[in-house]
Amino acid sequence: MQDENPPGWLPRLAARAGPRFLQIADALQAAVADGSLRPGDRLPPQRQLAAQLQVDLTTVTRAYDEARRRNLLEGRGARGTYVAAPKVELNAILDLSMNTPPPPDGVDFDDMLKQGLSQVLMRADNASLMTYHLGGGSDSDRKAGAAWLAPMFGQLDAAQVLVCPGAQAAIAALFLALTEPGDVILAEPMSYPGLRAAAVQFGRRILAVEADRHGMLPAMFEEACRRHQPRLVYLNPTLQNPTAITMPERRRKELASIARRCQVRIVEDDPYWLLAEAPPPPIAAFAPDQVVYISTLSKCLTPGLRVAFVLVRDPLERERFLVALRSFALMAAPLTAALATQWILDGSAGRLLEGVRTEARLRHRMARDILAGRYSGAGDGLHVWLGLPGYWASAQLARAAASEGIAVTPAEAFATGEVSVNAIRISLGSIQDRARLQASLQRLSHLLARRPEPFSAAVV
């Protein structure tokens, strides 16, 4: 007689917990991770499971397909579907070094991508998607950018919003537009590595300004402005990369006031604002004429969406920025920009963002549980800044982790001057599978708990 109850590993499906096929696939994955299902276990036939769950057959078929994509299941013809043996990946690296958004929780990304591209191709002039465009984005793209920035600033004039191919391109163009070779650019002691890379290429000098647990120190900022006459200061005030600090509102206002007084332009690179829990207003809200604001989609939606929105209030500055941008990146790819615009205007970007935000917070809870007293993250965003015990140096720990198949980023990669802290950055989104992320964090925790072994050369 056919069992009328769902299998024990499958919890009750919830109406508000996302697509049901993903709930089934996630439950199956969790059961494999905790041992409730083991390699070789036979799964119920799809029709039987659909009847037990009171869902249509297509839902179960999609769930099994998703589980196969995750290498959880294997088909054995007429014998049915079975839990797959773990896939052996020789020399596989558990990558905790790349700051990318995690796979969105409860969102069918593949379906969203297909639907979005279908809408773009249906509504756009396809020839225009494959030709040159003026830099800065179309009117539609700029309106989408203004809508994307509305949570930070409210209603904006879309003409002040420029579209470019990623935040790194925006930073480089701002260096070219607003500084000259040899000029000083101020930054915090630990900062985004792309900042230093652009400065070196263009012959600009990065100088570190002392920071505390709230970010750049106002008194030290003002002193550096008077002493070095900088043209720009670079700040990443929300879930800062790499320290994960969110600068409080009072500090933002103080820095904005000093920048106005000393006539220094602020480049506010703010990729994580929409991932943060109740962040303060951007610095650009307190000094709109003094700040150029950058918000990229790559860090909060998906890396392949190489679109950043740049808010530049001054019309002459906008033109200088576009001239500089055209010298190395004529435009954002029209198809990519059109997809971003479609997703923002039809609400897909908002759903994707919420899925990424939810998944990121789940991963932070996992990191907090595994890393215990060493965890110092904010509970959201993409990364954790992990202070090390005195017996480990950051570069040494990174090498030891690499020898065990784990990639992390040492403090040296972020230093704008002398390395002032002994820490590593752990990125929580680059490992797609939660079970693999859990395993990598556990291995890293064990590595941190033991002292480094003395170096000895191998003899063969």
C-alpha positions as CSV (number, residue, x, y, z in Angstrom):
1,M,0.0,0.0,0.0
2,Q,1.4,3.4,-1.0
3,D,2.6,5.6,2.0
4,E,0.3,8.6,2.1
5,N,2.6,10.7,4.4
6,P,5.6,12.7,3.2
7,P,9.1,11.3,4.1
8,G,10.4,12.3,7.5
9,W,13.2,14.4,6.1
10,L,10.8,16.8,4.4
11,P,9.2,19.4,6.7
12,R,5.8,20.9,6.0
13,L,5.9,23.3,3.0
14,A,5.2,26.9,4.0
15,A,3.3,29.3,1.8
16,R,5.6,32.2,2.5
17,A,8.9,30.4,2.5
18,G,9.7,30.8,-1.2
19,P,9.0,28.6,-4.2
20,R,8.0,25.1,-3.2
21,F,10.4,23.3,-5.5
22,L,13.2,25.2,-3.7
23,Q,11.8,24.3,-0.3
24,I,11.9,20.6,-1.3
25,A,15.4,20.9,-2.8
26,D,16.7,22.7,0.3
27,A,15.1,20.1,2.7
28,L,16.7,17.3,0.7
29,Q,20.1,19.1,0.9
30,A,19.7,19.6,4.6
31,A,18.8,15.9,5.1
32,V,22.0,14.9,3.2
33,A,24.1,17.3,5.3
34,D,22.8,16.0,8.6
35,G,22.8,12.3,7.6
36,S,19.0,11.8,7.5
37,L,19.6,10.8,3.9
38,R,22.7,8.9,2.9
39,P,24.3,8.1,-0.4
40,G,22.4,5.2,-2.0
41,D,19.1,5.9,-0.4
42,R,16.2,5.7,-2.8
43,L,13.8,8.7,-3.1
44,P,10.1,8.4,-3.6
45,P,8.9,8.4,-7.2
46,Q,8.0,11.9,-8.3
47,R,4.3,11.2,-8.7
48,Q,4.1,9.6,-5.3
49,L,5.9,12.5,-3.6
50,A,3.6,15.1,-5.5
51,A,0.5,13.3,-4.2
52,Q,1.9,13.1,-0.6
53,L,2.7,16.8,-0.6
54,Q,-0.5,17.8,-2.5
55,V,1.5,19.7,-5.2
56,D,1.6,19.3,-8.9
57,L,4.1,16.9,-10.6
58,T,6.0,19.8,-12.1
59,T,6.9,21.2,-8.7
60,V,8.5,17.9,-7.7
61,T,10.2,17.5,-11.1
62,R,11.8,20.9,-10.7
63,A,12.8,20.1,-7.2
64,Y,14.6,16.9,-8.3
65,D,16.2,18.7,-11.2
66,E,17.5,21.4,-8.8
67,A,18.8,18.7,-6.5
68,R,20.6,17.1,-9.4
69,R,22.1,20.5,-10.3
70,R,23.5,20.6,-6.7
71,N,25.0,17.0,-7.2
72,L,22.7,15.6,-4.6
73,L,20.8,13.1,-6.7
74,E,21.5,10.6,-9.5
75,G,19.0,8.8,-11.7
76,R,19.4,5.1,-12.3
77,G,16.9,4.6,-15.1
78,A,13.9,2.4,-14.2
79,R,15.3,1.7,-10.7
80,G,14.5,5.3,-9.7
81,T,16.3,8.3,-8.2
82,Y,18.9,7.9,-5.5
83,V,21.0,10.1,-3.2
84,A,24.3,10.6,-5.0
85,A,27.7,9.8,-3.5
86,P,29.7,12.9,-2.6
87,K,31.4,14.4,-5.6
88,V,35.1,14.1,-5.4
89,E,36.8,17.4,-6.5
90,L,40.6,16.9,-6.7
91,N,42.4,20.1,-5.6
92,A,39.1,21.9,-5.0
93,I,39.6,25.2,-3.2
94,L,37.1,26.3,-0.6
95,D,37.1,30.0,-1.6
96,L,36.5,32.4,1.3
97,S,38.5,35.1,-0.4
98,M,36.1,36.5,-3.0
99,N,33.5,39.0,-1.9
100,T,30.5,38.0,-4.0
101,P,26.8,37.8,-3.0
102,P,25.6,34.4,-1.9
103,P,23.0,32.5,-3.9
104,P,19.7,34.2,-3.1
105,D,17.5,32.5,-0.5
106,G,14.1,31.4,-1.9
107,V,14.6,32.9,-5.4
108,D,14.7,30.9,-8.6
109,F,17.6,32.8,-10.1
110,D,17.7,30.8,-13.4
111,D,14.0,31.5,-14.0
112,M,14.5,35.2,-13.1
113,L,17.3,35.5,-15.6
114,K,15.4,33.8,-18.4
115,Q,12.3,36.0,-17.7
116,G,14.3,39.2,-17.5
117,L,16.2,38.6,-20.8
118,S,13.0,37.5,-22.5
119,Q,11.3,40.8,-21.5
120,V,14.3,42.8,-22.6
121,L,14.4,41.1,-26.0
122,M,10.7,41.5,-26.4
123,R,10.5,45.2,-25.6
124,A,13.8,46.6,-26.8
125,D,15.1,47.3,-30.3
126,N,17.5,44.3,-30.5
127,A,19.8,46.1,-32.9
128,S,20.3,48.9,-30.3
129,L,21.4,46.3,-27.8
130,M,24.3,45.4,-30.1
131,T,25.7,48.8,-31.0
132,Y,27.6,51.6,-29.5
133,H,25.9,54.0,-27.0
134,L,26.9,57.3,-25.5
135,G,28.4,56.9,-22.1
136,G,26.3,57.4,-19.0
137,G,23.4,55.2,-19.9
138,S,20.1,55.7,-21.7
139,D,17.3,57.8,-20.2
140,S,15.6,54.5,-19.1
141,D,18.8,53.3,-17.5
142,R,19.3,56.5,-15.6
143,K,15.7,56.4,-14.4
144,A,16.3,52.9,-13.1
145,G,19.4,54.1,-11.4
146,A,17.5,56.9,-9.7
147,A,14.9,54.3,-8.5
148,W,17.7,52.1,-7.2
149,L,19.2,55.0,-5.2
150,A,15.8,56.1,-3.9
151,P,16.1,54.2,-0.5
152,M,19.3,56.2,0.2
153,F,18.3,59.6,-1.1
154,G,14.5,59.7,-1.9
155,Q,13.5,61.2,-5.2
156,L,16.5,62.1,-7.5
157,D,16.9,63.9,-10.8
158,A,17.8,61.0,-13.1
159,A,20.0,63.3,-15.1
160,Q,22.4,63.4,-12.2
161,V,22.8,59.5,-12.2
162,L,25.3,58.0,-14.6
163,V,25.6,54.3,-15.5
164,C,29.0,52.7,-15.9
165,P,30.4,49.2,-16.1
166,G,31.1,48.5,-12.4
167,A,32.4,50.4,-9.4
168,Q,36.1,49.8,-10.3
169,A,35.6,51.6,-13.6
170,A,33.8,54.5,-11.7
171,I,36.7,54.8,-9.3
172,A,39.3,54.9,-12.0
173,A,37.3,57.5,-14.0
174,L,37.0,59.7,-11.0
175,F,40.7,59.6,-10.4
176,L,41.3,60.7,-14.0
177,A,38.6,63.4,-13.9
178,L,39.2,64.9,-10.4
179,T,43.0,64.5,-9.8
180,E,46.3,65.0,-11.5
181,P,49.4,62.7,-11.5
182,G,51.2,63.0,-8.1
183,D,48.1,64.1,-6.3
184,V,47.3,62.7,-2.8
185,I,44.2,60.6,-2.2
186,L,43.3,59.9,1.4
187,A,41.8,56.6,2.6
188,E,41.5,54.5,5.7
189,P,44.4,52.2,6.7
190,M,42.5,49.1,5.6
191,S,40.6,49.7,2.3
192,Y,39.4,48.2,-0.9
193,P,42.4,46.8,-2.9
194,G,41.1,48.2,-6.2
195,L,41.6,51.7,-4.9
196,R,45.4,51.2,-4.5
197,A,45.5,49.4,-7.9
198,A,43.9,52.3,-9.7
199,A,46.1,54.9,-7.9
200,V,49.3,53.0,-8.9
201,Q,48.3,52.8,-12.5
202,F,47.5,56.5,-12.7
203,G,50.4,57.8,-10.7
204,R,48.4,59.0,-7.7
205,R,49.5,58.6,-4.1
206,I,47.3,56.9,-1.5
207,L,47.9,58.1,2.1
208,A,46.3,56.3,5.1
209,V,44.4,58.3,7.7
210,E,44.1,56.7,11.1
211,A,40.7,55.1,11.9
212,D,39.0,53.7,15.0
213,R,36.0,51.4,15.5
214,H,33.7,54.0,13.9
215,G,35.9,54.7,10.8
216,M,38.2,57.5,9.8
217,L,39.1,59.9,12.7
218,P,37.8,63.4,12.0
219,A,40.8,65.1,13.7
220,M,43.3,63.1,11.7
221,F,41.4,63.7,8.5
222,E,41.5,67.4,9.0
223,E,45.2,67.4,9.9
224,A,45.9,65.3,6.7
225,C,43.9,67.8,4.6
226,R,45.9,70.7,5.9
227,R,49.3,68.9,5.6
228,H,48.9,67.2,2.3
229,Q,46.3,69.2,0.3
230,P,44.6,66.1,-1.0
231,R,42.2,66.3,-4.0
232,L,40.1,63.3,-2.9
233,V,39.2,61.1,0.1
234,Y,37.9,57.6,-0.5
235,L,35.4,56.2,2.0
236,N,33.4,53.0,2.2
237,P,31.3,53.8,5.2
238,T,28.7,51.0,5.3
239,L,29.9,47.4,6.1
240,Q,33.4,48.6,5.2
241,N,35.6,46.4,3.1
242,P,37.4,44.7,4.8
243,T,36.7,45.7,8.4
244,A,32.8,45.4,8.2
245,I,32.5,48.6,10.2
246,T,29.4,50.7,9.6
247,M,30.3,54.4,10.3
248,P,27.7,56.0,12.6
249,E,25.7,59.0,11.5
250,R,27.6,61.5,13.7
251,R,31.0,60.5,12.2
252,R,29.6,60.8,8.7
253,K,28.4,64.3,9.4
254,E,31.8,65.3,11.0
255,L,33.7,64.0,7.9
256,A,31.3,65.7,5.5
257,S,31.7,69.0,7.4
258,I,35.6,68.8,7.3
259,A,35.5,68.0,3.6
260,R,33.4,71.0,2.9
261,R,35.7,73.2,5.0
262,C,38.9,71.9,3.4
263,Q,37.4,71.7,-0.1
264,V,38.2,68.0,-0.5
265,R,36.0,65.9,-2.7
266,I,34.7,62.6,-1.1
267,V,34.3,59.5,-3.2
268,E,31.7,57.4,-1.3
269,D,31.9,53.9,-2.5
270,D,28.8,52.3,-0.9
271,P,28.2,48.8,-2.4
272,Y,26.7,47.2,0.8
273,W,24.2,49.9,2.0
274,L,21.2,47.9,0.8
275,L,22.5,44.8,2.5
276,A,22.9,46.5,5.9
277,E,20.3,46.5,8.7
278,A,19.1,50.1,9.2
279,P,22.2,51.9,8.0
280,P,22.7,55.6,8.5
281,P,22.1,57.9,5.6
282,P,25.0,58.1,3.1
283,I,27.6,60.8,3.6
284,A,26.3,62.3,0.3
285,A,23.0,63.0,2.0
286,F,24.9,65.5,4.3
287,A,27.1,67.1,1.7
288,P,25.5,66.5,-1.7
289,D,27.7,68.9,-3.5
290,Q,30.9,67.6,-2.0
291,V,30.4,63.9,-2.5
292,V,30.3,61.6,-5.5
293,Y,28.3,58.5,-4.6
294,I,28.8,55.0,-6.2
295,S,26.4,52.1,-5.8
296,T,27.2,48.8,-7.7
297,L,24.8,45.9,-8.4
298,S,27.6,43.4,-8.5
299,K,28.0,43.3,-4.7
300,C,24.4,43.0,-3.8
301,L,22.7,41.1,-6.7
302,T,25.2,39.2,-8.8
303,P,28.8,39.7,-10.0
304,G,27.9,39.3,-13.7
305,L,25.6,42.3,-13.6
306,R,28.5,44.8,-14.2
307,V,26.5,47.9,-13.7
308,A,27.2,50.7,-11.2
309,F,25.2,53.9,-10.6
310,V,27.2,57.1,-10.0
311,L,25.5,60.1,-8.5
312,V,27.3,63.3,-9.6
313,R,25.4,66.5,-8.8
314,D,27.6,69.0,-10.7
315,P,27.0,69.0,-14.5
316,L,30.6,70.0,-15.4
317,E,31.9,67.2,-13.2
318,R,29.5,64.7,-14.9
319,E,31.0,65.7,-18.2
320,R,34.5,65.4,-17.0
321,F,33.7,62.0,-15.5
322,L,32.2,60.7,-18.8
323,V,35.2,62.0,-20.8
324,A,37.5,60.1,-18.4
325,L,35.4,57.0,-18.5
326,R,35.4,56.9,-22.3
327,S,39.2,56.8,-22.3
328,F,39.1,53.2,-21.2
329,A,35.5,52.0,-21.0
330,L,33.2,53.5,-23.7
331,M,30.0,52.3,-22.1
332,A,28.3,49.7,-19.9
333,A,27.3,46.7,-22.1
334,P,23.8,47.7,-23.4
335,L,22.3,44.2,-22.9
336,T,23.6,44.1,-19.3
337,A,22.4,47.6,-18.5
338,A,19.0,46.8,-20.1
339,L,18.6,43.7,-17.9
340,A,19.5,45.7,-14.8
341,T,16.9,48.3,-15.8
342,Q,14.2,45.6,-16.5
343,W,14.9,44.0,-13.1
344,I,14.8,47.2,-11.2
345,L,11.6,48.5,-12.8
346,D,9.7,45.2,-12.7
347,G,10.6,44.5,-9.0
348,S,12.9,41.5,-9.7
349,A,15.9,43.3,-8.4
350,G,14.2,44.0,-5.1
351,R,13.2,40.3,-4.7
352,L,16.7,39.2,-5.6
353,L,18.2,41.7,-3.1
354,E,15.9,40.4,-0.4
355,G,16.9,36.8,-1.2
356,V,20.6,37.7,-1.0
357,R,20.1,39.7,2.2
358,T,18.3,36.7,3.8
359,E,20.9,34.2,2.7
360,A,23.8,36.5,3.9
361,R,22.3,36.7,7.4
362,L,21.8,33.0,7.6
363,R,25.5,32.6,6.7
364,H,26.6,35.2,9.3
365,R,24.7,33.2,11.9
366,M,26.6,30.1,10.8
367,A,29.9,31.9,11.0
368,R,29.1,33.3,14.4
369,D,28.2,29.8,15.8
370,I,31.4,28.2,14.3
371,L,33.9,30.9,15.0
372,A,32.5,31.6,18.4
373,G,34.5,34.3,20.3
374,R,36.5,35.2,17.2
375,Y,33.5,36.4,15.2
376,S,33.2,40.1,15.0
377,G,30.9,40.7,12.0
378,A,27.9,42.9,11.8
379,G,25.5,40.1,11.2
380,D,24.8,41.1,7.6
381,G,26.8,42.0,4.4
382,L,29.2,39.7,2.6
383,H,32.2,39.3,4.9
384,V,33.7,39.0,8.3
385,W,36.9,40.7,9.6
386,L,38.6,38.1,11.8
387,G,41.2,39.2,14.3
388,L,43.9,36.5,14.8
389,P,45.5,35.1,17.9
390,G,49.0,36.3,18.5
391,Y,50.7,33.1,17.5
392,W,49.4,33.5,13.9
393,A,50.4,36.3,11.5
394,S,47.8,37.1,8.8
395,A,50.0,36.2,5.8
396,Q,51.2,33.1,7.6
397,L,47.7,32.0,8.4
398,A,46.6,32.6,4.8
399,R,49.4,30.4,3.5
400,A,48.5,27.7,6.1
401,A,44.9,27.8,5.1
402,A,45.8,27.5,1.4
403,S,47.8,24.4,2.1
404,E,44.5,22.9,3.6
405,G,42.5,24.0,0.5
406,I,41.0,27.2,2.0
407,A,41.5,30.6,0.4
408,V,41.2,33.6,2.7
409,T,42.5,37.2,2.3
410,P,45.2,38.6,4.7
411,A,45.3,42.1,6.0
412,E,48.3,42.9,3.8
413,A,46.0,42.9,0.7
414,F,44.0,45.8,2.1
415,A,46.7,48.0,3.6
416,T,47.0,51.5,2.2
417,G,50.2,52.1,4.3
418,E,51.9,50.0,7.0
419,V,49.9,46.9,8.1
420,S,48.4,48.0,11.4
421,V,46.3,44.9,12.3
422,N,46.6,41.2,12.4
423,A,43.5,39.9,10.7
424,I,42.0,38.2,7.7
425,R,38.9,38.8,5.7
426,I,36.5,35.9,5.3
427,S,33.9,36.2,2.5
428,L,30.7,34.2,3.1
429,G,29.1,34.3,-0.4
430,S,31.6,32.8,-2.8
431,I,31.0,29.2,-1.7
432,Q,27.6,28.4,-3.3
433,D,26.7,25.4,-1.1
434,R,25.9,26.0,2.6
435,A,27.2,22.6,3.6
436,R,30.6,23.3,1.9
437,L,30.7,26.8,3.6
438,Q,30.0,25.1,6.9
439,A,32.8,22.6,6.3
440,S,35.3,25.4,5.3
441,L,34.5,27.5,8.4
442,Q,34.9,24.5,10.6
443,R,38.3,23.6,9.1
444,L,39.4,27.2,9.5
445,S,38.3,27.3,13.1
446,H,40.3,24.2,13.8
447,L,43.3,25.8,12.1
448,L,43.0,28.9,14.2
449,A,42.9,26.9,17.4
450,R,46.3,25.3,16.8
451,R,49.6,26.9,16.7
452,P,51.6,27.1,13.4
453,E,54.0,24.2,12.8
454,P,57.7,25.1,12.5
455,F,58.8,25.4,8.8
456,S,60.7,22.5,7.4
457,A,61.7,22.0,3.8
458,A,60.4,18.9,2.1
459,V,63.0,16.3,1.0
460,V,62.0,13.9,-1.8
